[in-house]
Amino acid sequence: MRLGYILSEVRGEADRLLAGLATQLQAEGRVVAGVVQSRAPSQGAHPCDMELAVLPEGPGIEISQRLGGGARGCRLDTASLEEAAGAVAARLAAGADVLILNKFGAQEASGRGFCPVLAQAMEQGIPALTAVNARNLESFLAFAGRLETRLAAEPGALQAWVRAALAA
């Protein structure tokens, strides 16, 4: 089982790294399934507004609710997140070399979201790579069951891990 992760400490860093890796792997002819954050919040938008790009070629799925500037609490649109997970599961079932997921977040920490997709990749022997923040790390480690590998948050480390996982 090959499950790599980076511990996301700087806002946006993991998104840039994983999107860059996906682009590079696709340019090399690899079939990449998964999602990457495709849109940073625009000026005037809430910092939690997110859109995911389903790999390899879309669609883009907005996964945040528009609650207005004064709203507090979670903005995640769980139905849209499940839609994205379903699209990724279908792509994974069609065949992929690697799975890249933008993050193991609160929904995954509670067993929802992309958890079934990660399990599907592991069952199929497809290397999977994601990002985790400190708040969800304990849940991720419990999910991974000691099958995970922590990677340095740098392009070279991610590339080396993927190449080794694909060669195994």
MODELLER restraints for C-alpha pairs under 7 A, 6 or more apart:
rsr = mdl.restraints
at = mdl.atoms
rsr.add(forms.Gaussian(group=physical.xy_distance, feature=features.Distance(at['CA:1:A'], at['CA:122:A']), mean=5.76, stdev=0.5))
rsr.add(forms.Gaussian(group=physical.xy_distance, feature=features.Distance(at['CA:1:A'], at['CA:125:A']), mean=6.17, stdev=0.5))
rsr.add(forms.Gaussian(group=physical.xy_distance, feature=features.Distance(at['CA:1:A'], at['CA:147:A']), mean=6.35, stdev=0.5))
rsr.add(forms.Gaussian(group=physical.xy_distance, feature=features.Distance(at['CA:2:A'], at['CA:122:A']), mean=6.95, stdev=0.5))
rsr.add(forms.Gaussian(group=physical.xy_distance, feature=features.Distance(at['CA:2:A'], at['CA:127:A']), mean=4.82, stdev=0.5))
rsr.add(forms.Gaussian(group=physical.xy_distance, feature=features.Distance(at['CA:2:A'], at['CA:128:A']), mean=6.32, stdev=0.5))
rsr.add(forms.Gaussian(group=physical.xy_distance, feature=features.Distance(at['CA:2:A'], at['CA:147:A']), mean=6.88, stdev=0.5))
rsr.add(forms.Gaussian(group=physical.xy_distance, feature=features.Distance(at['CA:2:A'], at['CA:148:A']), mean=6.87, stdev=0.5))
rsr.add(forms.Gaussian(group=physical.xy_distance, feature=features.Distance(at['CA:2:A'], at['CA:165:A']), mean=6.59, stdev=0.5))
rsr.add(forms.Gaussian(group=physical.xy_distance, feature=features.Distance(at['CA:3:A'], at['CA:127:A']), mean=5.99, stdev=0.5))
rsr.add(forms.Gaussian(group=physical.xy_distance, feature=features.Distance(at['CA:3:A'], at['CA:128:A']), mean=4.91, stdev=0.5))
rsr.add(forms.Gaussian(group=physical.xy_distance, feature=features.Distance(at['CA:3:A'], at['CA:129:A']), mean=5.88, stdev=0.5))
rsr.add(forms.Gaussian(group=physical.xy_distance, feature=features.Distance(at['CA:3:A'], at['CA:147:A']), mean=6.42, stdev=0.5))
rsr.add(forms.Gaussian(group=physical.xy_distance, feature=features.Distance(at['CA:3:A'], at['CA:148:A']), mean=4.79, stdev=0.5))
rsr.add(forms.Gaussian(group=physical.xy_distance, feature=features.Distance(at['CA:3:A'], at['CA:149:A']), mean=6.23, stdev=0.5))
rsr.add(forms.Gaussian(group=physical.xy_distance, feature=features.Distance(at['CA:4:A'], at['CA:128:A']), mean=6.20, stdev=0.5))
rsr.add(forms.Gaussian(group=physical.xy_distance, feature=features.Distance(at['CA:4:A'], at['CA:129:A']), mean=4.67, stdev=0.5))
rsr.add(forms.Gaussian(group=physical.xy_distance, feature=features.Distance(at['CA:4:A'], at['CA:130:A']), mean=6.52, stdev=0.5))
rsr.add(forms.Gaussian(group=physical.xy_distance, feature=features.Distance(at['CA:4:A'], at['CA:148:A']), mean=5.54, stdev=0.5))
rsr.add(forms.Gaussian(group=physical.xy_distance, feature=features.Distance(at['CA:4:A'], at['CA:149:A']), mean=4.71, stdev=0.5))
rsr.add(forms.Gaussian(group=physical.xy_distance, feature=features.Distance(at['CA:4:A'], at['CA:150:A']), mean=5.91, stdev=0.5))
rsr.add(forms.Gaussian(group=physical.xy_distance, feature=features.Distance(at['CA:4:A'], at['CA:151:A']), mean=6.59, stdev=0.5))
rsr.add(forms.Gaussian(group=physical.xy_distance, feature=features.Distance(at['CA:5:A'], at['CA:129:A']), mean=5.48, stdev=0.5))
rsr.add(forms.Gaussian(group=physical.xy_distance, feature=features.Distance(at['CA:5:A'], at['CA:130:A']), mean=4.84, stdev=0.5))
rsr.add(forms.Gaussian(group=physical.xy_distance, feature=features.Distance(at['CA:5:A'], at['CA:131:A']), mean=5.21, stdev=0.5))
rsr.add(forms.Gaussian(group=physical.xy_distance, feature=features.Distance(at['CA:5:A'], at['CA:132:A']), mean=6.80, stdev=0.5))
rsr.add(forms.Gaussian(group=physical.xy_distance, feature=features.Distance(at['CA:5:A'], at['CA:149:A']), mean=6.28, stdev=0.5))
rsr.add(forms.Gaussian(group=physical.xy_distance, feature=features.Distance(at['CA:5:A'], at['CA:150:A']), mean=5.12, stdev=0.5))
rsr.add(forms.Gaussian(group=physical.xy_distance, feature=features.Distance(at['CA:5:A'], at['CA:151:A']), mean=5.83, stdev=0.5))
rsr.add(forms.Gaussian(group=physical.xy_distance, feature=features.Distance(at['CA:6:A'], at['CA:130:A']), mean=6.59, stdev=0.5))
rsr.add(forms.Gaussian(group=physical.xy_distance, feature=features.Distance(at['CA:6:A'], at['CA:131:A']), mean=4.77, stdev=0.5))
rsr.add(forms.Gaussian(group=physical.xy_distance, feature=features.Distance(at['CA:6:A'], at['CA:132:A']), mean=6.25, stdev=0.5))
rsr.add(forms.Gaussian(group=physical.xy_distance, feature=features.Distance(at['CA:6:A'], at['CA:150:A']), mean=5.81, stdev=0.5))
rsr.add(forms.Gaussian(group=physical.xy_distance, feature=features.Distance(at['CA:6:A'], at['CA:151:A']), mean=5.19, stdev=0.5))
rsr.add(forms.Gaussian(group=physical.xy_distance, feature=features.Distance(at['CA:6:A'], at['CA:152:A']), mean=6.27, stdev=0.5))
rsr.add(forms.Gaussian(group=physical.xy_distance, feature=features.Distance(at['CA:6:A'], at['CA:153:A']), mean=5.68, stdev=0.5))
rsr.add(forms.Gaussian(group=physical.xy_distance, feature=features.Distance(at['CA:7:A'], at['CA:131:A']), mean=5.85, stdev=0.5))
rsr.add(forms.Gaussian(group=physical.xy_distance, feature=features.Distance(at['CA:7:A'], at['CA:132:A']), mean=5.05, stdev=0.5))
rsr.add(forms.Gaussian(group=physical.xy_distance, feature=features.Distance(at['CA:7:A'], at['CA:133:A']), mean=5.58, stdev=0.5))
rsr.add(forms.Gaussian(group=physical.xy_distance, feature=features.Distance(at['CA:8:A'], at['CA:14:A']), mean=5.81, stdev=0.5))
rsr.add(forms.Gaussian(group=physical.xy_distance, feature=features.Distance(at['CA:8:A'], at['CA:131:A']), mean=5.93, stdev=0.5))
rsr.add(forms.Gaussian(group=physical.xy_distance, feature=features.Distance(at['CA:8:A'], at['CA:132:A']), mean=5.60, stdev=0.5))
rsr.add(forms.Gaussian(group=physical.xy_distance, feature=features.Distance(at['CA:8:A'], at['CA:133:A']), mean=4.90, stdev=0.5))
rsr.add(forms.Gaussian(group=physical.xy_distance, feature=features.Distance(at['CA:9:A'], at['CA:133:A']), mean=6.58, stdev=0.5))
rsr.add(forms.Gaussian(group=physical.xy_distance, feature=features.Distance(at['CA:14:A'], at['CA:131:A']), mean=6.26, stdev=0.5))
rsr.add(forms.Gaussian(group=physical.xy_distance, feature=features.Distance(at['CA:15:A'], at['CA:36:A']), mean=6.54, stdev=0.5))
rsr.add(forms.Gaussian(group=physical.xy_distance, feature=features.Distance(at['CA:15:A'], at['CA:37:A']), mean=5.93, stdev=0.5))
rsr.add(forms.Gaussian(group=physical.xy_distance, feature=features.Distance(at['CA:15:A'], at['CA:102:A']), mean=6.17, stdev=0.5))
rsr.add(forms.Gaussian(group=physical.xy_distance, feature=features.Distance(at['CA:17:A'], at['CA:155:A']), mean=6.33, stdev=0.5))
rsr.add(forms.Gaussian(group=physical.xy_distance, feature=features.Distance(at['CA:18:A'], at['CA:36:A']), mean=6.78, stdev=0.5))
rsr.add(forms.Gaussian(group=physical.xy_distance, feature=features.Distance(at['CA:18:A'], at['CA:102:A']), mean=6.72, stdev=0.5))
rsr.add(forms.Gaussian(group=physical.xy_distance, feature=features.Distance(at['CA:19:A'], at['CA:36:A']), mean=5.66, stdev=0.5))
rsr.add(forms.Gaussian(group=physical.xy_distance, feature=features.Distance(at['CA:22:A'], at['CA:32:A']), mean=6.65, stdev=0.5))
rsr.add(forms.Gaussian(group=physical.xy_distance, feature=features.Distance(at['CA:26:A'], at['CA:32:A']), mean=6.55, stdev=0.5))
rsr.add(forms.Gaussian(group=physical.xy_distance, feature=features.Distance(at['CA:30:A'], at['CA:97:A']), mean=6.14, stdev=0.5))
rsr.add(forms.Gaussian(group=physical.xy_distance, feature=features.Distance(at['CA:31:A'], at['CA:96:A']), mean=4.93, stdev=0.5))
rsr.add(forms.Gaussian(group=physical.xy_distance, feature=features.Distance(at['CA:31:A'], at['CA:97:A']), mean=5.15, stdev=0.5))
rsr.add(forms.Gaussian(group=physical.xy_distance, feature=features.Distance(at['CA:31:A'], at['CA:98:A']), mean=6.79, stdev=0.5))
rsr.add(forms.Gaussian(group=physical.xy_distance, feature=features.Distance(at['CA:32:A'], at['CA:55:A']), mean=6.29, stdev=0.5))
rsr.add(forms.Gaussian(group=physical.xy_distance, feature=features.Distance(at['CA:32:A'], at['CA:56:A']), mean=5.79, stdev=0.5))
rsr.add(forms.Gaussian(group=physical.xy_distance, feature=features.Distance(at['CA:32:A'], at['CA:96:A']), mean=5.73, stdev=0.5))
rsr.add(forms.Gaussian(group=physical.xy_distance, feature=features.Distance(at['CA:32:A'], at['CA:97:A']), mean=5.99, stdev=0.5))
rsr.add(forms.Gaussian(group=physical.xy_distance, feature=features.Distance(at['CA:32:A'], at['CA:98:A']), mean=5.19, stdev=0.5))
rsr.add(forms.Gaussian(group=physical.xy_distance, feature=features.Distance(at['CA:32:A'], at['CA:99:A']), mean=5.93, stdev=0.5))
rsr.add(forms.Gaussian(group=physical.xy_distance, feature=features.Distance(at['CA:33:A'], at['CA:55:A']), mean=4.99, stdev=0.5))
rsr.add(forms.Gaussian(group=physical.xy_distance, feature=features.Distance(at['CA:33:A'], at['CA:56:A']), mean=5.92, stdev=0.5))
rsr.add(forms.Gaussian(group=physical.xy_distance, feature=features.Distance(at['CA:33:A'], at['CA:88:A']), mean=6.34, stdev=0.5))
rsr.add(forms.Gaussian(group=physical.xy_distance, feature=features.Distance(at['CA:33:A'], at['CA:91:A']), mean=6.11, stdev=0.5))
rsr.add(forms.Gaussian(group=physical.xy_distance, feature=features.Distance(at['CA:33:A'], at['CA:92:A']), mean=5.93, stdev=0.5))
rsr.add(forms.Gaussian(group=physical.xy_distance, feature=features.Distance(at['CA:33:A'], at['CA:96:A']), mean=6.00, stdev=0.5))
rsr.add(forms.Gaussian(group=physical.xy_distance, feature=features.Distance(at['CA:33:A'], at['CA:98:A']), mean=6.33, stdev=0.5))
rsr.add(forms.Gaussian(group=physical.xy_distance, feature=features.Distance(at['CA:33:A'], at['CA:99:A']), mean=4.88, stdev=0.5))
rsr.add(forms.Gaussian(group=physical.xy_distance, feature=features.Distance(at['CA:33:A'], at['CA:100:A']), mean=6.38, stdev=0.5))
rsr.add(forms.Gaussian(group=physical.xy_distance, feature=features.Distance(at['CA:34:A'], at['CA:54:A']), mean=5.88, stdev=0.5))
rsr.add(forms.Gaussian(group=physical.xy_distance, feature=features.Distance(at['CA:34:A'], at['CA:55:A']), mean=5.14, stdev=0.5))
rsr.add(forms.Gaussian(group=physical.xy_distance, feature=features.Distance(at['CA:34:A'], at['CA:88:A']), mean=5.41, stdev=0.5))
rsr.add(forms.Gaussian(group=physical.xy_distance, feature=features.Distance(at['CA:34:A'], at['CA:99:A']), mean=5.25, stdev=0.5))
rsr.add(forms.Gaussian(group=physical.xy_distance, feature=features.Distance(at['CA:34:A'], at['CA:100:A']), mean=4.78, stdev=0.5))
rsr.add(forms.Gaussian(group=physical.xy_distance, feature=features.Distance(at['CA:34:A'], at['CA:101:A']), mean=5.23, stdev=0.5))
rsr.add(forms.Gaussian(group=physical.xy_distance, feature=features.Distance(at['CA:35:A'], at['CA:52:A']), mean=5.90, stdev=0.5))
rsr.add(forms.Gaussian(group=physical.xy_distance, feature=features.Distance(at['CA:35:A'], at['CA:53:A']), mean=5.37, stdev=0.5))
rsr.add(forms.Gaussian(group=physical.xy_distance, feature=features.Distance(at['CA:35:A'], at['CA:54:A']), mean=4.57, stdev=0.5))
rsr.add(forms.Gaussian(group=physical.xy_distance, feature=features.Distance(at['CA:35:A'], at['CA:55:A']), mean=5.53, stdev=0.5))
rsr.add(forms.Gaussian(group=physical.xy_distance, feature=features.Distance(at['CA:35:A'], at['CA:100:A']), mean=6.28, stdev=0.5))
rsr.add(forms.Gaussian(group=physical.xy_distance, feature=features.Distance(at['CA:35:A'], at['CA:101:A']), mean=5.08, stdev=0.5))
rsr.add(forms.Gaussian(group=physical.xy_distance, feature=features.Distance(at['CA:35:A'], at['CA:102:A']), mean=5.88, stdev=0.5))
rsr.add(forms.Gaussian(group=physical.xy_distance, feature=features.Distance(at['CA:36:A'], at['CA:52:A']), mean=5.52, stdev=0.5))
rsr.add(forms.Gaussian(group=physical.xy_distance, feature=features.Distance(at['CA:36:A'], at['CA:53:A']), mean=5.46, stdev=0.5))
rsr.add(forms.Gaussian(group=physical.xy_distance, feature=features.Distance(at['CA:36:A'], at['CA:54:A']), mean=6.94, stdev=0.5))
rsr.add(forms.Gaussian(group=physical.xy_distance, feature=features.Distance(at['CA:36:A'], at['CA:101:A']), mean=6.26, stdev=0.5))
rsr.add(forms.Gaussian(group=physical.xy_distance, feature=features.Distance(at['CA:36:A'], at['CA:102:A']), mean=4.80, stdev=0.5))
rsr.add(forms.Gaussian(group=physical.xy_distance, feature=features.Distance(at['CA:37:A'], at['CA:50:A']), mean=6.84, stdev=0.5))
rsr.add(forms.Gaussian(group=physical.xy_distance, feature=features.Distance(at['CA:37:A'], at['CA:51:A']), mean=5.81, stdev=0.5))
rsr.add(forms.Gaussian(group=physical.xy_distance, feature=features.Distance(at['CA:37:A'], at['CA:52:A']), mean=4.48, stdev=0.5))
rsr.add(forms.Gaussian(group=physical.xy_distance, feature=features.Distance(at['CA:37:A'], at['CA:53:A']), mean=6.13, stdev=0.5))
rsr.add(forms.Gaussian(group=physical.xy_distance, feature=features.Distance(at['CA:37:A'], at['CA:102:A']), mean=6.28, stdev=0.5))
rsr.add(forms.Gaussian(group=physical.xy_distance, feature=features.Distance(at['CA:38:A'], at['CA:51:A']), mean=5.68, stdev=0.5))
rsr.add(forms.Gaussian(group=physical.xy_distance, feature=features.Distance(at['CA:38:A'], at['CA:52:A']), mean=5.29, stdev=0.5))
rsr.add(forms.Gaussian(group=physical.xy_distance, feature=features.Distance(at['CA:38:A'], at['CA:53:A']), mean=5.33, stdev=0.5))
rsr.add(forms.Gaussian(group=physical.xy_distance, feature=features.Distance(at['CA:39:A'], at['CA:50:A']), mean=6.40, stdev=0.5))
rsr.add(forms.Gaussian(group=physical.xy_distance, feature=features.Distance(at['CA:39:A'], at['CA:51:A']), mean=5.55, stdev=0.5))
rsr.add(forms.Gaussian(group=physical.xy_distance, feature=features.Distance(at['CA:40:A'], at['CA:50:A']), mean=6.80, stdev=0.5))
rsr.add(forms.Gaussian(group=physical.xy_distance, feature=features.Distance(at['CA:41:A'], at['CA:47:A']), mean=5.68, stdev=0.5))
rsr.add(forms.Gaussian(group=physical.xy_distance, feature=features.Distance(at['CA:41:A'], at['CA:49:A']), mean=5.71, stdev=0.5))
rsr.add(forms.Gaussian(group=physical.xy_distance, feature=features.Distance(at['CA:41:A'], at['CA:50:A']), mean=6.80, stdev=0.5))
rsr.add(forms.Gaussian(group=physical.xy_distance, feature=features.Distance(at['CA:46:A'], at['CA:69:A']), mean=6.76, stdev=0.5))
rsr.add(forms.Gaussian(group=physical.xy_distance, feature=features.Distance(at['CA:49:A'], at['CA:64:A']), mean=5.33, stdev=0.5))
rsr.add(forms.Gaussian(group=physical.xy_distance, feature=features.Distance(at['CA:50:A'], at['CA:62:A']), mean=6.00, stdev=0.5))
rsr.add(forms.Gaussian(group=physical.xy_distance, feature=features.Distance(at['CA:50:A'], at['CA:63:A']), mean=5.82, stdev=0.5))
rsr.add(forms.Gaussian(group=physical.xy_distance, feature=features.Distance(at['CA:50:A'], at['CA:64:A']), mean=5.69, stdev=0.5))
rsr.add(forms.Gaussian(group=physical.xy_distance, feature=features.Distance(at['CA:51:A'], at['CA:60:A']), mean=6.35, stdev=0.5))
rsr.add(forms.Gaussian(group=physical.xy_distance, feature=features.Distance(at['CA:51:A'], at['CA:61:A']), mean=5.44, stdev=0.5))
rsr.add(forms.Gaussian(group=physical.xy_distance, feature=features.Distance(at['CA:51:A'], at['CA:62:A']), mean=4.11, stdev=0.5))
rsr.add(forms.Gaussian(group=physical.xy_distance, feature=features.Distance(at['CA:51:A'], at['CA:63:A']), mean=5.73, stdev=0.5))
rsr.add(forms.Gaussian(group=physical.xy_distance, feature=features.Distance(at['CA:52:A'], at['CA:60:A']), mean=5.47, stdev=0.5))
rsr.add(forms.Gaussian(group=physical.xy_distance, feature=features.Distance(at['CA:52:A'], at['CA:61:A']), mean=5.23, stdev=0.5))
rsr.add(forms.Gaussian(group=physical.xy_distance, feature=features.Distance(at['CA:52:A'], at['CA:62:A']), mean=6.27, stdev=0.5))
rsr.add(forms.Gaussian(group=physical.xy_distance, feature=features.Distance(at['CA:53:A'], at['CA:59:A']), mean=5.88, stdev=0.5))
rsr.add(forms.Gaussian(group=physical.xy_distance, feature=features.Distance(at['CA:53:A'], at['CA:60:A']), mean=4.31, stdev=0.5))
rsr.add(forms.Gaussian(group=physical.xy_distance, feature=features.Distance(at['CA:53:A'], at['CA:61:A']), mean=6.40, stdev=0.5))
rsr.add(forms.Gaussian(group=physical.xy_distance, feature=features.Distance(at['CA:54:A'], at['CA:60:A']), mean=6.17, stdev=0.5))
rsr.add(forms.Gaussian(group=physical.xy_distance, feature=features.Distance(at['CA:54:A'], at['CA:84:A']), mean=6.94, stdev=0.5))
rsr.add(forms.Gaussian(group=physical.xy_distance, feature=features.Distance(at['CA:54:A'], at['CA:88:A']), mean=6.66, stdev=0.5))
rsr.add(forms.Gaussian(group=physical.xy_distance, feature=features.Distance(at['CA:61:A'], at['CA:80:A']), mean=6.91, stdev=0.5))
rsr.add(forms.Gaussian(group=physical.xy_distance, feature=features.Distance(at['CA:61:A'], at['CA:84:A']), mean=6.68, stdev=0.5))
rsr.add(forms.Gaussian(group=physical.xy_distance, feature=features.Distance(at['CA:62:A'], at['CA:80:A']), mean=6.87, stdev=0.5))
rsr.add(forms.Gaussian(group=physical.xy_distance, feature=features.Distance(at['CA:63:A'], at['CA:76:A']), mean=5.89, stdev=0.5))
rsr.add(forms.Gaussian(group=physical.xy_distance, feature=features.Distance(at['CA:63:A'], at['CA:77:A']), mean=5.11, stdev=0.5))
rsr.add(forms.Gaussian(group=physical.xy_distance, feature=features.Distance(at['CA:63:A'], at['CA:80:A']), mean=5.18, stdev=0.5))
rsr.add(forms.Gaussian(group=physical.xy_distance, feature=features.Distance(at['CA:63:A'], at['CA:81:A']), mean=5.63, stdev=0.5))
rsr.add(forms.Gaussian(group=physical.xy_distance, feature=features.Distance(at['CA:64:A'], at['CA:75:A']), mean=5.25, stdev=0.5))
rsr.add(forms.Gaussian(group=physical.xy_distance, feature=features.Distance(at['CA:64:A'], at['CA:76:A']), mean=4.48, stdev=0.5))
rsr.add(forms.Gaussian(group=physical.xy_distance, feature=features.Distance(at['CA:64:A'], at['CA:77:A']), mean=4.97, stdev=0.5))
rsr.add(forms.Gaussian(group=physical.xy_distance, feature=features.Distance(at['CA:65:A'], at['CA:75:A']), mean=5.18, stdev=0.5))
rsr.add(forms.Gaussian(group=physical.xy_distance, feature=features.Distance(at['CA:65:A'], at['CA:76:A']), mean=6.00, stdev=0.5))
rsr.add(forms.Gaussian(group=physical.xy_distance, feature=features.Distance(at['CA:65:A'], at['CA:77:A']), mean=5.43, stdev=0.5))
rsr.add(forms.Gaussian(group=physical.xy_distance, feature=features.Distance(at['CA:81:A'], at['CA:113:A']), mean=6.31, stdev=0.5))
rsr.add(forms.Gaussian(group=physical.xy_distance, feature=features.Distance(at['CA:82:A'], at['CA:113:A']), mean=5.75, stdev=0.5))
rsr.add(forms.Gaussian(group=physical.xy_distance, feature=features.Distance(at['CA:85:A'], at['CA:113:A']), mean=6.36, stdev=0.5))
rsr.add(forms.Gaussian(group=physical.xy_distance, feature=features.Distance(at['CA:85:A'], at['CA:114:A']), mean=5.49, stdev=0.5))
rsr.add(forms.Gaussian(group=physical.xy_distance, feature=features.Distance(at['CA:85:A'], at['CA:117:A']), mean=6.79, stdev=0.5))
rsr.add(forms.Gaussian(group=physical.xy_distance, feature=features.Distance(at['CA:89:A'], at['CA:117:A']), mean=5.62, stdev=0.5))
rsr.add(forms.Gaussian(group=physical.xy_distance, feature=features.Distance(at['CA:97:A'], at['CA:126:A']), mean=6.22, stdev=0.5))
rsr.add(forms.Gaussian(group=physical.xy_distance, feature=features.Distance(at['CA:98:A'], at['CA:126:A']), mean=5.59, stdev=0.5))
rsr.add(forms.Gaussian(group=physical.xy_distance, feature=features.Distance(at['CA:98:A'], at['CA:127:A']), mean=5.10, stdev=0.5))
rsr.add(forms.Gaussian(group=physical.xy_distance, feature=features.Distance(at['CA:98:A'], at['CA:128:A']), mean=5.93, stdev=0.5))
rsr.add(forms.Gaussian(group=physical.xy_distance, feature=features.Distance(at['CA:99:A'], at['CA:126:A']), mean=6.85, stdev=0.5))
rsr.add(forms.Gaussian(group=physical.xy_distance, feature=features.Distance(at['CA:99:A'], at['CA:127:A']), mean=6.19, stdev=0.5))
rsr.add(forms.Gaussian(group=physical.xy_distance, feature=features.Distance(at['CA:99:A'], at['CA:128:A']), mean=4.53, stdev=0.5))
rsr.add(forms.Gaussian(group=physical.xy_distance, feature=features.Distance(at['CA:99:A'], at['CA:129:A']), mean=6.22, stdev=0.5))
rsr.add(forms.Gaussian(group=physical.xy_distance, feature=features.Distance(at['CA:100:A'], at['CA:128:A']), mean=5.85, stdev=0.5))
rsr.add(forms.Gaussian(group=physical.xy_distance, feature=features.Distance(at['CA:100:A'], at['CA:129:A']), mean=4.93, stdev=0.5))
rsr.add(forms.Gaussian(group=physical.xy_distance, feature=features.Distance(at['CA:100:A'], at['CA:130:A']), mean=5.93, stdev=0.5))
rsr.add(forms.Gaussian(group=physical.xy_distance, feature=features.Distance(at['CA:101:A'], at['CA:129:A']), mean=6.32, stdev=0.5))
rsr.add(forms.Gaussian(group=physical.xy_distance, feature=features.Distance(at['CA:101:A'], at['CA:130:A']), mean=4.87, stdev=0.5))
rsr.add(forms.Gaussian(group=physical.xy_distance, feature=features.Distance(at['CA:102:A'], at['CA:130:A']), mean=5.75, stdev=0.5))
rsr.add(forms.Gaussian(group=physical.xy_distance, feature=features.Distance(at['CA:102:A'], at['CA:131:A']), mean=6.13, stdev=0.5))
rsr.add(forms.Gaussian(group=physical.xy_distance, feature=features.Distance(at['CA:103:A'], at['CA:130:A']), mean=5.24, stdev=0.5))
rsr.add(forms.Gaussian(group=physical.xy_distance, feature=features.Distance(at['CA:103:A'], at['CA:131:A']), mean=4.44, stdev=0.5))
rsr.add(forms.Gaussian(group=physical.xy_distance, feature=features.Distance(at['CA:103:A'], at['CA:132:A']), mean=5.67, stdev=0.5))
rsr.add(forms.Gaussian(group=physical.xy_distance, feature=features.Distance(at['CA:104:A'], at['CA:130:A']), mean=6.49, stdev=0.5))
rsr.add(forms.Gaussian(group=physical.xy_distance, feature=features.Distance(at['CA:104:A'], at['CA:131:A']), mean=6.04, stdev=0.5))
rsr.add(forms.Gaussian(group=physical.xy_distance, feature=features.Distance(at['CA:104:A'], at['CA:132:A']), mean=5.24, stdev=0.5))
rsr.add(forms.Gaussian(group=physical.xy_distance, feature=features.Distance(at['CA:104:A'], at['CA:140:A']), mean=7.00, stdev=0.5))
rsr.add(forms.Gaussian(group=physical.xy_distance, feature=features.Distance(at['CA:105:A'], at['CA:132:A']), mean=6.80, stdev=0.5))
rsr.add(forms.Gaussian(group=physical.xy_distance, feature=features.Distance(at['CA:105:A'], at['CA:136:A']), mean=6.32, stdev=0.5))
rsr.add(forms.Gaussian(group=physical.xy_distance, feature=features.Distance(at['CA:106:A'], at['CA:136:A']), mean=6.61, stdev=0.5))
rsr.add(forms.Gaussian(group=physical.xy_distance, feature=features.Distance(at['CA:107:A'], at['CA:113:A']), mean=5.27, stdev=0.5))
rsr.add(forms.Gaussian(group=physical.xy_distance, feature=features.Distance(at['CA:108:A'], at['CA:114:A']), mean=6.03, stdev=0.5))
rsr.add(forms.Gaussian(group=physical.xy_distance, feature=features.Distance(at['CA:108:A'], at['CA:115:A']), mean=5.49, stdev=0.5))
rsr.add(forms.Gaussian(group=physical.xy_distance, feature=features.Distance(at['CA:109:A'], at['CA:136:A']), mean=6.16, stdev=0.5))
rsr.add(forms.Gaussian(group=physical.xy_distance, feature=features.Distance(at['CA:109:A'], at['CA:139:A']), mean=5.13, stdev=0.5))
rsr.add(forms.Gaussian(group=physical.xy_distance, feature=features.Distance(at['CA:109:A'], at['CA:140:A']), mean=6.38, stdev=0.5))
rsr.add(forms.Gaussian(group=physical.xy_distance, feature=features.Distance(at['CA:118:A'], at['CA:128:A']), mean=6.97, stdev=0.5))
rsr.add(forms.Gaussian(group=physical.xy_distance, feature=features.Distance(at['CA:121:A'], at['CA:127:A']), mean=6.92, stdev=0.5))
rsr.add(forms.Gaussian(group=physical.xy_distance, feature=features.Distance(at['CA:121:A'], at['CA:128:A']), mean=6.69, stdev=0.5))
rsr.add(forms.Gaussian(group=physical.xy_distance, feature=features.Distance(at['CA:127:A'], at['CA:165:A']), mean=6.20, stdev=0.5))
rsr.add(forms.Gaussian(group=physical.xy_distance, feature=features.Distance(at['CA:151:A'], at['CA:157:A']), mean=6.44, stdev=0.5))
rsr.add(forms.Gaussian(group=physical.xy_distance, feature=features.Distance(at['CA:151:A'], at['CA:158:A']), mean=6.81, stdev=0.5))
